[in-house]
Amino acid sequence: MSARTLFEKVWSDHVIVVSPQGEELLYVDFNLINEGQSFLAFDQLRMEGRTARRPQQHLAVTDHYLPTINRDRGPAGMPNPEIRRVVEMMEENAKEFKLPHIGWSHRDQGIAHVISPELGISQPGTLITCNDSHTATNGACGVLAVPIGGGNQLRHVVATQTVWLKKPGTMRISISGTLPEAVTAKDVILSIIQNIGVGGATGYAVEYAGSAISAMSMEGRLTICNMSIEAGARIGMIAPDDTTYQFLSGRRHAPRGADWDKALAYWARLPTDAEAQFDRELSFDAAHLAPMVTWGTSPEDCSPVNGVVPDPSGIGDGDRRRHVERALDYMKLKPATPLQEIAIDRVFIGSCTNSRIEDLRAAANVLKGRRVSVPGMVSPGSHGVKRQAEAEGLHQIFLDAGLEWRDPGCSMCNGSNGELVAPGERCASTTNRNFEGRQGRGALTHIMSPAMVAAAAVFGRLADVR
C-alpha cells in the first residue's frame, strides 16, 4: 500500500461503506455523551422505539451542568430548577437506554475529555465520538476523536454504533526545537492559532508532530489537541509513542497481559509513514515562542505577555480591523496598552483544556508561599485528579493562597452550571474560549496557561510568570 498518515490509517480501518454523495460510514469504537443537547437524541430514539445498539460502548458523563460546590447536598445543591432538570434527564436517559453513566455522585465524575484518557478509554487507533466540540482532546492518545451533534448524529451513533462523516484533508503542524522556560503546551497552541487564525485548519484533520511535541507529557499533548477546534479543525491527533504507552499502561480500560502485547503491536504500526504526503504542512520553531495571553474575543486575538494591545488603525485588512475594533470595545481596552498593565478581577483554573494534575502542579508551584490579590477558583478535571492533588497537598497551597478548591466539572468554562463571571468583570482563565459572553453576559476573558493565571492572581493583573 502507498504511504499513509496516522489519520488515514485509523480512518480507513473504520470505514464500512462510502455513499454516492461522498460521505463515509464509520464504525464507532466508543461514544461519550454529556448533557449538552443529548436529550434531543434520546427523545428521538424514544419516539422511534429504538434502543442502544451496543450500550457498553458508550459512557454518559454529567459534567457541564453540575455545580462544583454543595455536591454533598445532592439535588438540593442545584437550586436552579432548569439546571437540576438537565442533570436529572441525563440520569434518566442513561438508565432507560442501559448506558453506563458517571453522574454527580460517582467517584469517577469529571469532565468527559479528562476522564476518558484517565480511565484508559482513549486508546490509539480507536474512533471516539462525543457530542462536544472539544472531543479532539482524545486525539493526543492517537485516537481519531470526532465531535458530533447532540441531535441526529448522536441518535445515529447510539442506535447503530456508526457515524456518517465526510473525510477531511490532512494537515501536519510541526513544532521543532525545545520550548523556552515557562512556555507550555497552552502557549504553543495559542501561538499556532494566532498564526493561522481560527479558520486556518478548517477542513483538515491535524497531526501535531516535531521534537517539541514528542518531548511533551500526555497532559501537554491533551492541551494541544483540545484546542484544535479553536483553529478550525474538528480532528487533532498525535502519533502514539512510549509516552502514550506508559500513560495508558495499567489504566482501568487498557488492555492487559497478552491483549496489551497485541495492542502494542497494532499501535506501533499507526504513526505516519515517512513518505506520506499531507495536503498542507506548517512548521514552527519552539525557540521563538513565549507565554501567551489573549486580549480580544477570539483565541486568535493573542500576543506574548510582554506585548501590547494592538492598534486597529494599523491593520490593513478591513474585516480584521473591524473585528479588532469590536473586540477592544467589548474588552474595554485601549490600543497600545501594555498587556501587563491590564488589571483583573478574578481567576479560574479548570476546564478540559487545563485541569489535569500537571496543570495544577504548575499553578501551585507559582502560588506556593504567596497570597492572591483577587478571588478565584480551582476546579480539577476529575475526582481522580482531585484525589491525586490532595494527596500531594496542592489543594492546601491553593487554599492558603486564598483561592477556592472545588469539585470537578466544566464550571466557569461556559457557565452552564450557573458559575459565571459577573458582567464587566475581567477574568484570567485557563479555558479554551474567550468569545463575547462565553463566561457570562458581559464577562471579559483572558485565556492563558495555568502558571500564567496563577501569576495574574498574585499580582492582580496580567503578569509574565517568568
Secondary structure, 3 states (H helix, E strand, C coil): CCCCCHHHHHHHHHEEEECCCCCEEEECCEEEECCCCHHHHHHHHHHHCCCCCCHHHEEEECCCCCCCCCHHHHHHHCCCHHHHHHHHHHHHHHHHCCCCEECCCCCCCECHHHHHHHCCCCCCCCEEEECCCCHHHHHHHCCEEEECCCCHHHHHHHHHCEEEECCCEEEEEEEECCCCCCCCHHHHHHHHHHHHCCCCCCCEEEEEECHHHHCCCHHHHHHHHHCCHHHCCCEEECCCCHHHHHHHCCCCCCCCHHHHHHHHHHHCCCCCCCCCCCCEEEEEEHHHCCCEEECCCCCCCEEECCCECCCHHHCCCHHHHHHHHHHHHHHCCCCCCEHHHCECCEEEECCCCCCCHHHHHHHHHHHCCCCCCCCEEECCCEHHHHHHHHHCCHHHHHHHHCCEECCCCCHHHCCCCCCCCCCCCEEEECCCCCCCCCCCCCCEEEECCHHHHHHHHHHCECCCCC
